[in-house]
């Protein structure tokens, strides 16, 4: 029989990649570029690896760092006057058999696609 799990002391994963789309609700205009710019400044200040794209941001770090940063993005947008913020998050833990940066995953697929044109 397996030993009981100590749920109170179960750690979070050492590495994760999360793609998130922060959605300010109730702004005075349809544009949210100022809010996106504020969040990108936060990403840069965090020191974590990140990449903005047209529908959100991908960020990489420990589970705790990444989730804290997304929470800080909420606080920042609220402090800038947005009354309600929703976020869609897709998060995954990194592979346990090797170290791999999120950009390497993209590079690998691009190399496969490049072979299609030869």
N, CA, C and O atoms as a MOPAC input file, in Angstrom:
PM7 MOZYME 1SCF
protein

 N      0.84400 1    -1.17700 1     0.00000 1
 C      0.00000 1     0.00000 1     0.00000 1
 C      0.89000 1     1.24100 1     0.00000 1
 O      1.86500 1     1.31500 1     0.74900 1
 N      0.55100 1     2.20500 1    -0.83800 1
 C      1.32300 1     3.43900 1    -0.94600 1
 C      1.12900 1     4.30400 1     0.29100 1
 O      0.07900 1     4.29100 1     0.93300 1
 N      2.17500 1     5.05100 1     0.60000 1
 C      2.10000 1     5.97700 1     1.73500 1
 C      1.07100 1     7.05900 1     1.44600 1
 O      0.89800 1     7.45500 1     0.29300 1
 N      0.39100 1     7.53900 1     2.47100 1
 C     -0.59300 1     8.61000 1     2.24100 1
 C      0.09200 1     9.87800 1     1.72800 1
 O      1.23400 1    10.16900 1     2.08400 1
 N     -0.60600 1    10.60500 1     0.90700 1
 C     -0.07100 1    11.84400 1     0.33800 1
 C     -0.33300 1    12.98800 1     1.29700 1
 O     -1.44600 1    13.15800 1     1.79400 1
 N      0.69600 1    13.76400 1     1.54900 1
 C      0.57300 1    14.95200 1     2.39900 1
 C      0.14600 1    16.12000 1     1.50900 1
 O      0.98800 1    16.88200 1     1.03500 1
 N     -1.15200 1    16.25700 1     1.28600 1
 C     -1.66600 1    17.26700 1     0.36000 1
 C     -1.31000 1    18.68000 1     0.77900 1
 O     -1.09600 1    19.53500 1    -0.08000 1
 N     -1.24100 1    18.94600 1     2.05000 1
 C     -0.94200 1    20.29700 1     2.53800 1
 C      0.45900 1    20.74800 1     2.14700 1
 O      0.72600 1    21.94600 1     2.04800 1
 N      1.35500 1    19.78500 1     1.92600 1
 C      2.73800 1    20.13300 1     1.59200 1
 C      3.13900 1    19.71200 1     0.18100 1
 O      4.32800 1    19.65100 1    -0.13200 1
 N      2.16600 1    19.42200 1    -0.66300 1
 C      2.44000 1    19.04500 1    -2.04600 1
 C      2.95700 1    20.26400 1    -2.79100 1
 O      2.31700 1    21.31600 1    -2.78000 1
 N      4.09400 1    20.13500 1    -3.42700 1
 C      4.69200 1    21.29200 1    -4.09400 1
 C      4.05200 1    21.54200 1    -5.45700 1
 O      3.37400 1    20.67900 1    -6.01300 1
 N      4.28300 1    22.73100 1    -5.97300 1
 C      3.85200 1    23.06100 1    -7.33200 1
 C      4.99800 1    22.72100 1    -8.27900 1
 O      6.13900 1    22.58300 1    -7.84000 1
 N      4.70900 1    22.58300 1    -9.57700 1
 C      5.75500 1    22.18600 1   -10.52800 1
 C      6.90000 1    23.20300 1   -10.59500 1
 O      6.68300 1    24.40700 1   -10.45700 1
 N      8.11800 1    22.69900 1   -10.80800 1
 C      9.26900 1    23.60000 1   -10.87200 1
 C      9.30100 1    24.45000 1   -12.14800 1
 O      9.94800 1    25.49700 1   -12.17300 1
 N      8.61900 1    24.01500 1   -13.19300 1
 C      8.64700 1    24.76600 1   -14.45000 1
 C      7.31000 1    24.64800 1   -15.15700 1
 O      6.68600 1    23.58700 1   -15.17300 1
 N      6.88200 1    25.76000 1   -15.74100 1
 C      5.63800 1    25.73000 1   -16.50500 1
 C      5.68100 1    26.78000 1   -17.60300 1
 O      6.44000 1    27.74800 1   -17.54700 1
 N      4.85000 1    26.55500 1   -18.59000 1
 C      4.61500 1    27.52000 1   -19.65700 1
 C      3.12400 1    27.80100 1   -19.64200 1
 O      2.31100 1    26.87700 1   -19.64200 1
 N      2.76200 1    29.08500 1   -19.62800 1
 C      1.35300 1    29.45000 1   -19.65200 1
 C      1.11500 1    30.44800 1   -20.77800 1
 O      1.90500 1    31.36500 1   -21.00200 1
 N      0.03100 1    30.24500 1   -21.46000 1
 C     -0.41900 1    31.19200 1   -22.46300 1
 C     -1.67700 1    31.81400 1   -21.87700 1
 O     -2.62200 1    31.10900 1   -21.52200 1
 N     -1.68400 1    33.14300 1   -21.77800 1
 C     -2.86100 1    33.76800 1   -21.17700 1
 C     -3.32100 1    34.96500 1   -21.98200 1
 O     -2.53200 1    35.65600 1   -22.62600 1
 N     -4.61100 1    35.18200 1   -21.92500 1
 C     -5.24500 1    36.31400 1   -22.57500 1
 C     -6.04200 1    37.04200 1   -21.51100 1
 O     -7.08100 1    36.55400 1   -21.06600 1
 N     -5.56900 1    38.19200 1   -21.10600 1
 C     -6.22800 1    39.01200 1   -20.10500 1
 C     -7.28000 1    39.85900 1   -20.79700 1
 O     -6.99900 1    40.49500 1   -21.81300 1
 N     -8.49100 1    39.87000 1   -20.25400 1
 C     -9.62200 1    40.52900 1   -20.90800 1
 C    -10.20700 1    41.59400 1   -19.98500 1
 O    -10.95500 1    41.27300 1   -19.06100 1
 N     -9.86400 1    42.87600 1   -20.23300 1
 C    -10.47500 1    43.95300 1   -19.44900 1
 C    -11.94700 1    44.09300 1   -19.83700 1
 O    -12.27700 1    44.11200 1   -21.02200 1
 N    -12.81500 1    44.18800 1   -18.86000 1
 C    -14.25600 1    44.29100 1   -19.12200 1
 C    -14.76300 1    45.62500 1   -18.57400 1
 O    -14.44300 1    46.01700 1   -17.45200 1
 N    -15.55000 1    46.30000 1   -19.38200 1
 C    -16.14500 1    47.55400 1   -18.93900 1
 C    -15.29600 1    48.77200 1   -19.21200 1
 O    -15.43900 1    49.79400 1   -18.54100 1
 N    -14.40600 1    48.67600 1   -20.19800 1
 C    -13.61400 1    49.84800 1   -20.56200 1
 C    -14.47800 1    50.80000 1   -21.39100 1
 O    -15.51100 1    50.40500 1   -21.93000 1
 N    -14.04500 1    52.04400 1   -21.48400 1
 C    -14.83400 1    53.05200 1   -22.20200 1
 C    -14.71900 1    52.93100 1   -23.71400 1
 O    -15.52500 1    53.51200 1   -24.44200 1
 N    -13.71200 1    52.17100 1   -24.20700 1
 C    -13.55900 1    51.97100 1   -25.64600 1
 C    -13.33600 1    50.49200 1   -25.93400 1
 O    -13.08100 1    49.69800 1   -25.02800 1
 N    -13.43600 1    50.13900 1   -27.20500 1
 C    -13.17700 1    48.75900 1   -27.61100 1
 C    -11.68700 1    48.44000 1   -27.58900 1
 O    -11.30800 1    47.27100 1   -27.51200 1
 N    -10.84100 1    49.45900 1   -27.65400 1
 C     -9.39200 1    49.26100 1   -27.66300 1
 C     -8.89000 1    48.94800 1   -26.26100 1
 O     -9.28900 1    49.58800 1   -25.28800 1
 N     -8.01400 1    47.95800 1   -26.17300 1
 C     -7.38300 1    47.62700 1   -24.89100 1
 C     -5.85600 1    47.68900 1   -25.01200 1
 O     -5.14200 1    47.08400 1   -24.21400 1
 N     -5.36400 1    48.42100 1   -26.01000 1
 C     -3.91800 1    48.46800 1   -26.24100 1
 C     -3.15500 1    49.08600 1   -25.07700 1
 O     -2.02800 1    48.67300 1   -24.80400 1
 N     -3.73100 1    50.05900 1   -24.38800 1
 C     -3.04400 1    50.64100 1   -23.22600 1
 C     -2.90700 1    49.61500 1   -22.10700 1
 O     -1.87200 1    49.56000 1   -21.44300 1
 N     -3.93600 1    48.80600 1   -21.89200 1
 C     -3.87900 1    47.76300 1   -20.87900 1
 C     -2.85700 1    46.69600 1   -21.26200 1
 O     -2.10300 1    46.21800 1   -20.41400 1
 N     -2.83500 1    46.32600 1   -22.54100 1
 C     -1.86800 1    45.33400 1   -23.01600 1
 C     -0.44600 1    45.86900 1   -22.82800 1
 O      0.43600 1    45.13500 1   -22.38300 1
 N     -0.22100 1    47.13400 1   -23.16200 1
 C      1.10600 1    47.72600 1   -22.99400 1
 C      1.53300 1    47.71500 1   -21.52300 1
 O      2.69100 1    47.43900 1   -21.21300 1
 N      0.60000 1    48.01500 1   -20.62500 1
 C      0.91600 1    48.00500 1   -19.19500 1
 C      1.32400 1    46.59700 1   -18.75200 1
 O      2.28500 1    46.43600 1   -18.00000 1
 N      0.60500 1    45.59600 1   -19.21200 1
 C      0.92400 1    44.21400 1   -18.85500 1
 C      2.27100 1    43.81200 1   -19.44400 1
 O      3.03300 1    43.09600 1   -18.79400 1
 N      2.58000 1    44.25600 1   -20.65600 1
 C      3.86500 1    43.91000 1   -21.26100 1
 C      5.02300 1    44.55300 1   -20.49400 1
 O      6.09600 1    43.95800 1   -20.39200 1
 N      4.82100 1    45.75700 1   -19.95400 1
 C      5.85200 1    46.37400 1   -19.10800 1
 C      6.08900 1    45.51600 1   -17.86400 1
 O      7.22700 1    45.33200 1   -17.43200 1
 N      5.00400 1    44.99500 1   -17.29800 1
 C      5.10500 1    44.10200 1   -16.14200 1
 C      5.86800 1    42.83500 1   -16.50900 1
 O      6.72800 1    42.38100 1   -15.75400 1
 N      5.55100 1    42.26500 1   -17.66900 1
 C      6.25100 1    41.05100 1   -18.11800 1
 C      7.75600 1    41.30900 1   -18.19900 1
 O      8.56000 1    40.50900 1   -17.71900 1
 N      8.12000 1    42.42500 1   -18.80500 1
 C      9.53600 1    42.76400 1   -18.96000 1
 C     10.20700 1    42.91700 1   -17.59700 1
 O     11.32100 1    42.43200 1   -17.39800 1
 N      9.54600 1    43.58000 1   -16.66800 1
 C     10.11400 1    43.81300 1   -15.34000 1
 C     10.24300 1    42.51500 1   -14.54200 1
 O     11.04300 1    42.44700 1   -13.60900 1
 N      9.46900 1    41.48600 1   -14.89300 1
 C      9.47400 1    40.23700 1   -14.13000 1
 C     10.76400 1    39.44900 1   -14.28000 1
 O     11.14900 1    38.70400 1   -13.37900 1
 N     11.43000 1    39.60900 1   -15.41100 1
 C     12.62600 1    38.82200 1   -15.67700 1
 C     12.34700 1    37.43300 1   -16.22100 1
 O     13.28300 1    36.69500 1   -16.52900 1
 N     11.07000 1    37.06000 1   -16.34700 1
 C     10.72800 1    35.75300 1   -16.90700 1
 C     10.75900 1    35.82100 1   -18.42900 1
 O     10.63500 1    36.89700 1   -19.01300 1
 N     10.92600 1    34.67100 1   -19.06300 1
 C     10.84300 1    34.59100 1   -20.52200 1
 C      9.38300 1    34.73000 1   -20.92300 1
 O      8.51000 1    34.08000 1   -20.34800 1
 N      9.11900 1    35.58100 1   -21.91300 1
 C      7.74500 1    35.78100 1   -22.35800 1
 C      7.74700 1    36.18200 1   -23.81900 1
 O      8.76300 1    36.61900 1   -24.36100 1
 N      6.60000 1    36.02700 1   -24.44200 1
 C      6.43400 1    36.42900 1   -25.83400 1
 C      4.98200 1    36.85700 1   -26.03700 1
 O      4.05600 1    36.07500 1   -25.82000 1
 N      4.79700 1    38.10300 1   -26.45600 1
 C      3.46000 1    38.59700 1   -26.75400 1
 C      3.07900 1    38.15400 1   -28.16200 1
 O      3.92400 1    38.11100 1   -29.05700 1
 N      1.81800 1    37.82900 1   -28.35000 1
 C      1.29600 1    37.54900 1   -29.68700 1
 C     -0.04800 1    38.25100 1   -29.81800 1
 O     -0.48400 1    38.91700 1   -28.88000 1
 N     -0.70100 1    38.11900 1   -30.93700 1
 C     -1.90200 1    38.91700 1   -31.20900 1
 C     -3.07400 1    38.61200 1   -30.28400 1
 O     -3.99100 1    39.42400 1   -30.16900 1
 N     -3.06100 1    37.46300 1   -29.62500 1
 C     -4.19900 1    37.09600 1   -28.78300 1
 C     -3.80000 1    36.81400 1   -27.34200 1
 O     -4.55100 1    36.17700 1   -26.60400 1
 N     -2.62800 1    37.28100 1   -26.93500 1
 C     -2.21200 1    37.05400 1   -25.55700 1
 C     -0.71300 1    37.05300 1   -25.39500 1
 O      0.02000 1    37.62800 1   -26.20000 1
 N     -0.26500 1    36.39400 1   -24.33500 1
 C      1.15200 1    36.32500 1   -23.99800 1
 C      1.48200 1    34.92400 1   -23.51700 1
 O      0.70500 1    34.30800 1   -22.78700 1
 N      2.63100 1    34.42900 1   -23.92700 1
 C      3.17200 1    33.18100 1   -23.41600 1
 C      4.26200 1    33.54500 1   -22.43000 1
 O      5.11300 1    34.38400 1   -22.72400 1
 N      4.24300 1    32.91700 1   -21.25500 1
 C      5.24400 1    33.21100 1   -20.22500 1
 C      5.73000 1    31.89500 1   -19.63100 1
 O      4.97700 1    30.93000 1   -19.50200 1
 N      7.01600 1    31.88500 1   -19.27200 1
 C      7.64400 1    30.66300 1   -18.79300 1
 C      8.39600 1    30.93000 1   -17.49400 1
 O      9.07800 1    31.94600 1   -17.36400 1
 N      8.27400 1    30.03400 1   -16.55300 1
 C      8.97900 1    30.13100 1   -15.28100 1
 C      8.47800 1    29.03800 1   -14.36000 1
 O      7.87600 1    28.06600 1   -14.81600 1
 N      8.72100 1    29.19000 1   -13.06900 1
 C      8.14800 1    28.21300 1   -12.14100 1
 C      6.63400 1    28.44400 1   -12.09500 1
 O      6.14800 1    29.52500 1   -12.42700 1
 N      5.90800 1    27.41900 1   -11.68100 1
 C      4.44800 1    27.54200 1   -11.57500 1
 C      4.08100 1    28.74900 1   -10.71400 1
 O      3.22200 1    29.55100 1   -11.08000 1
 N      4.74500 1    28.86300 1    -9.57000 1
 C      4.42100 1    29.94500 1    -8.63700 1
 C      4.73200 1    31.31500 1    -9.23600 1
 O      3.95300 1    32.25400 1    -9.07200 1
 N      5.86900 1    31.43600 1    -9.93000 1
 C      6.22700 1    32.72300 1   -10.54400 1
 C      5.23500 1    33.12300 1   -11.62300 1
 O      4.80300 1    34.27300 1   -11.69100 1
 N      4.88000 1    32.16300 1   -12.46600 1
 C      3.98100 1    32.44300 1   -13.59000 1
 C      2.59600 1    32.82800 1   -13.08500 1
 O      2.01800 1    33.81200 1   -13.54600 1
 N      2.06500 1    32.06700 1   -12.15100 1
 C      0.72500 1    32.36300 1   -11.64800 1
 C      0.69900 1    33.67300 1   -10.86200 1
 O     -0.28400 1    34.41100 1   -10.92000 1
 N      1.76600 1    33.96300 1   -10.13300 1
 C      1.85000 1    35.24400 1    -9.42900 1
 C      1.85700 1    36.39600 1   -10.42500 1
 O      1.18600 1    37.40700 1   -10.21700 1
 N      2.61700 1    36.24500 1   -11.50900 1
 C      2.71100 1    37.29700 1   -12.51900 1
 C      1.36000 1    37.55500 1   -13.18500 1
 O      1.00100 1    38.70800 1   -13.42300 1
 N      0.61800 1    36.50700 1   -13.48400 1
 C     -0.71100 1    36.68900 1   -14.07100 1
 C     -1.62600 1    37.39800 1   -13.07300 1
 O     -2.41100 1    38.26200 1   -13.46200 1
 N     -1.53300 1    37.04400 1   -11.81200 1
 C     -2.30200 1    37.74200 1   -10.78000 1
 C     -1.90800 1    39.20300 1   -10.66300 1
 O     -2.76400 1    40.07100 1   -10.49200 1
 N     -0.60300 1    39.47900 1   -10.75400 1
 C     -0.14100 1    40.86700 1   -10.71700 1
 C     -0.65400 1    41.64600 1   -11.92000 1
 O     -0.93200 1    42.84000 1   -11.80900 1
 N     -0.78200 1    40.98800 1   -13.06600 1
 C     -1.33500 1    41.64500 1   -14.25000 1
 C     -2.77900 1    42.07100 1   -13.98000 1
 O     -3.18800 1    43.16000 1   -14.38300 1
 N     -3.54400 1    41.22800 1   -13.30900 1
 C     -4.91100 1    41.59500 1   -12.92600 1
 C     -4.89200 1    42.83900 1   -12.04300 1
 O     -5.61700 1    43.80100 1   -12.29900 1
 N     -4.06100 1    42.81500 1   -11.00700 1
 C     -3.98200 1    43.94600 1   -10.08000 1
 C     -3.59700 1    45.22000 1   -10.81600 1
 O     -4.18100 1    46.27600 1   -10.57100 1
 N     -2.63400 1    45.13600 1   -11.70100 1
 C     -2.17800 1    46.29500 1   -12.46500 1
 C     -3.31100 1    46.89400 1   -13.29600 1
 O     -3.50900 1    48.10900 1   -13.29600 1
 N     -4.04700 1    46.04900 1   -13.99800 1
 C     -5.13900 1    46.52800 1   -14.84400 1
 C     -6.25600 1    47.12700 1   -13.98500 1
 O     -6.84500 1    48.14300 1   -14.35400 1
 N     -6.54500 1    46.50700 1   -12.85300 1
 C     -7.52200 1    47.09300 1   -11.92000 1
 C     -7.04500 1    48.47100 1   -11.43900 1
 O     -7.83200 1    49.41600 1   -11.38200 1
 N     -5.76500 1    48.58200 1   -11.09700 1
 C     -5.22600 1    49.86000 1   -10.62600 1
 C     -5.29800 1    50.94200 1   -11.70200 1
 O     -5.31600 1    52.13400 1   -11.39500 1
 N     -5.33900 1    50.51500 1   -12.96400 1
 C     -5.45100 1    51.46800 1   -14.06700 1
 C     -6.90200 1    51.80700 1   -14.39100 1
 O     -7.18100 1    52.42000 1   -15.42100 1
 N     -7.83700 1    51.40600 1   -13.50600 1
 C     -9.21200 1    51.84900 1   -13.64600 1
 C    -10.19300 1    50.86300 1   -14.23500 1
 O    -11.37200 1    51.18800 1   -14.37600 1
 N     -9.75000 1    49.67100 1   -14.58400 1
 C    -10.67500 1    48.67600 1   -15.13100 1
 C    -11.35700 1    47.96800 1   -13.96300 1
 O    -10.69300 1    47.45900 1   -13.06000 1
 N    -12.66600 1    47.94200 1   -13.99000 1
 C    -13.42800 1    47.40600 1   -12.86500 1
 C    -13.47000 1    45.88100 1   -12.81600 1
 O    -13.58200 1    45.29600 1   -11.73900 1
 N    -13.38000 1    45.24000 1   -13.97100 1
 C    -13.48100 1    43.77900 1   -14.01400 1
 C    -12.47700 1    43.24100 1   -15.01400 1
 O    -12.29500 1    43.80300 1   -16.09300 1
 N    -11.82700 1    42.14800 1   -14.64600 1
 C    -10.82800 1    41.52400 1   -15.52200 1
 C    -11.05400 1    40.01700 1   -15.52200 1
 O    -11.18500 1    39.40200 1   -14.46400 1
 N    -11.09900 1    39.43600 1   -16.69500 1
 C    -11.17500 1    37.99000 1   -16.87400 1
 C     -9.88300 1    37.55700 1   -17.55700 1
 O     -9.28400 1    38.33700 1   -18.29800 1
 N     -9.45700 1    36.34600 1   -17.32000 1
 C     -8.28400 1    35.82000 1   -18.00900 1
 C     -8.52400 1    34.38000 1   -18.41000 1
 O     -8.97000 1    33.55900 1   -17.60900 1
 N     -8.22300 1    34.08800 1   -19.66300 1
 C     -8.17800 1    32.71000 1   -20.14200 1
 C     -6.73000 1    32.26700 1   -20.03900 1
 O     -5.83000 1    32.94400 1   -20.53600 1
 N     -6.50600 1    31.13100 1   -19.39500 1
 C     -5.14300 1    30.62200 1   -19.20400 1
 C     -5.07600 1    29.17500 1   -19.67900 1
 O     -5.91700 1    28.34600 1   -19.33000 1
 N     -4.07100 1    28.89700 1   -20.46900 1
 C     -3.73300 1    27.51300 1   -20.79600 1
 C     -2.32800 1    27.30900 1   -20.25800 1
 O     -1.38400 1    27.94700 1   -20.72400 1
 N     -2.18500 1    26.42900 1   -19.28500 1
 C     -0.88900 1    26.22400 1   -18.64800 1
 C     -0.48900 1    24.76400 1   -18.73900 1
 O     -1.32000 1    23.86000 1   -18.65300 1
 N      0.78000 1    24.56600 1   -18.91200 1
 C      1.30700 1    23.21000 1   -18.93300 1
 C      2.62700 1    23.16300 1   -18.19800 1
 O      3.38100 1    24.13600 1   -18.17900 1
 N      2.89500 1    22.03500 1   -17.60100 1
 C      4.18700 1    21.86800 1   -16.96500 1
 C      5.19300 1    21.44300 1   -18.02100 1
 O      4.84800 1    20.80500 1   -19.01600 1
 N      6.42000 1    21.80400 1   -17.78700 1
 C      7.48100 1    21.46600 1   -18.73100 1
 C      7.78600 1    19.97100 1   -18.66300 1
 O      7.45500 1    19.29100 1   -17.69200 1
 N      8.41800 1    19.49000 1   -19.70800 1
 C      8.80400 1    18.08300 1   -19.74500 1
 C      9.72300 1    17.76400 1   -18.57400 1
 O     10.52600 1    18.60000 1   -18.15900 1
 N      9.60400 1    16.58000 1   -18.05700 1
 C     10.45300 1    16.17700 1   -16.94000 1
 C     11.69200 1    15.41600 1   -17.40100 1
 O     12.60600 1    15.18000 1   -16.61000 1
 N     11.72700 1    15.02900 1   -18.68100 1
 C     12.86900 1    14.26000 1   -19.17100 1
 C     13.97200 1    15.12200 1   -19.77500 1
 O     15.08100 1    14.63900 1   -20.00200 1
 N     13.67300 1    16.40700 1   -20.04100 1
 C     14.69900 1    17.30000 1   -20.56900 1
 C     14.26600 1    18.74200 1   -20.37200 1
 O     13.08300 1    19.04000 1   -20.20600 1
 N     15.24900 1    19.62500 1   -20.39400 1
 C     14.95400 1    21.05200 1   -20.27300 1
 C     14.68500 1    21.60600 1   -21.66600 1
 O     15.44800 1    21.34900 1   -22.59700 1
 N     13.59900 1    22.36800 1   -21.81100 1
 C     13.22600 1    22.88500 1   -23.12400 1
 C     12.50500 1    24.21200 1   -22.95700 1
 O     11.51300 1    24.30200 1   -22.23400 1
 N     13.00400 1    25.23600 1   -23.62500 1
 C     12.40200 1    26.56800 1   -23.62200 1
 C     11.24400 1    26.58300 1   -24.61000 1
 O     11.28000 1    25.86400 1   -25.60800 1
 N     10.21200 1    27.39300 1   -24.34900 1
 C      9.03700 1    27.39400 1   -25.23300 1
 C      9.38600 1    27.76600 1   -26.66100 1
 O      8.73400 1    27.29300 1   -27.59200 1
 N     10.40000 1    28.60500 1   -26.86100 1
 C     10.77500 1    28.99000 1   -28.22600 1
 C     11.36300 1    27.80900 1   -28.99900 1
 O     11.26900 1    27.76800 1   -30.22600 1
 N     11.96500 1    26.85300 1   -28.29800 1
 C     12.51300 1    25.67300 1   -28.97100 1
 C     11.40300 1    24.83200 1   -29.59700 1
 O     11.60800 1    24.21100 1   -30.64000 1
 N     10.24400 1    24.81100 1   -28.97300 1
 C      9.11800 1    24.05800 1   -29.51000 1
 C      8.68200 1    24.64200 1   -30.85300 1
 O      8.39600 1    23.91000 1   -31.80000 1
 N      8.63800 1    25.96100 1   -30.91800 1
 C      8.26300 1    26.65000 1   -32.15900 1
 C      9.31900 1    26.40300 1   -33.23000 1
 O      8.98600 1    26.10600 1   -34.37800 1
 N     10.57900 1    26.52500 1   -32.86100 1
 C     11.67300 1    26.31300 1   -33.80300 1
 C     11.62200 1    24.90300 1   -34.38700 1
 O     11.85500 1    24.72100 1   -35.58200 1
 N     11.32200 1    23.91400 1   -33.56400 1
 C     11.25000 1    22.53000 1   -34.02700 1
 C     10.17000 1    22.36300 1   -35.09000 1
 O     10.41700 1    21.73400 1   -36.11900 1
 N      8.98600 1    22.91000 1   -34.86300 1
 C      7.89500 1    22.79300 1   -35.83300 1
 C      8.24100 1    23.56600 1   -37.09800 1
 O      7.96300 1    23.09600 1   -38.20100 1
 N      8.84600 1    24.74800 1   -36.95800 1
 C      9.24800 1    25.52400 1   -38.13400 1
 C     10.25900 1    24.75000 1   -38.98400 1
 O     10.21000 1    24.82300 1   -40.21100 1
 N     11.16900 1    24.01600 1   -38.35400 1
 C     12.13900 1    23.23500 1   -39.12200 1
 C     11.46700 1    22.09800 1   -39.86700 1
 O     11.87300 1    21.76200 1   -40.98000 1
 N     10.45000 1    21.50200 1   -39.27300 1
 C      9.68500 1    20.44700 1   -39.95200 1
 C      8.95900 1    21.03300 1   -41.15200 1
 O      8.95400 1    20.43500 1   -42.22800 1
 N      8.34600 1    22.19900 1   -40.97700 1
 C      7.63500 1    22.85200 1   -42.08300 1
 C      8.58500 1    23.30000 1   -43.18600 1
 O      8.23700 1    23.23800 1   -44.36500 1
 N      9.77500 1    23.74900 1   -42.81800 1
 C     10.76400 1    24.17000 1   -43.80700 1
 C     11.17100 1    23.00500 1   -44.71000 1
 O     11.48200 1    23.20300 1   -45.88400 1
 N     11.16800 1    21.80700 1   -44.16300 1
 C     11.50500 1    20.61900 1   -44.96500 1
 C     10.44400 1    20.34700 1   -46.01600 1
 O     10.72700 1    19.68200 1   -47.01200 1
 N      9.22300 1    20.84700 1   -45.81900 1
 C      8.14700 1    20.64500 1   -46.79900 1
 C      8.43000 1    21.36400 1   -48.11400 1
 O      7.92700 1    20.95400 1   -49.16000 1
 N      9.21600 1    22.41200 1   -48.07600 1
 C      9.45700 1    23.21300 1   -49.28800 1
 C     10.66400 1    22.71600 1   -50.06800 1
 O     10.98600 1    23.26900 1   -51.11900 1
 N     11.32600 1    21.70200 1   -49.58300 1
 C     12.52600 1    21.18400 1   -50.28100 1
 C     12.17200 1    20.11300 1   -51.24600 1
 O     13.05100 1    19.56900 1   -51.91500 1

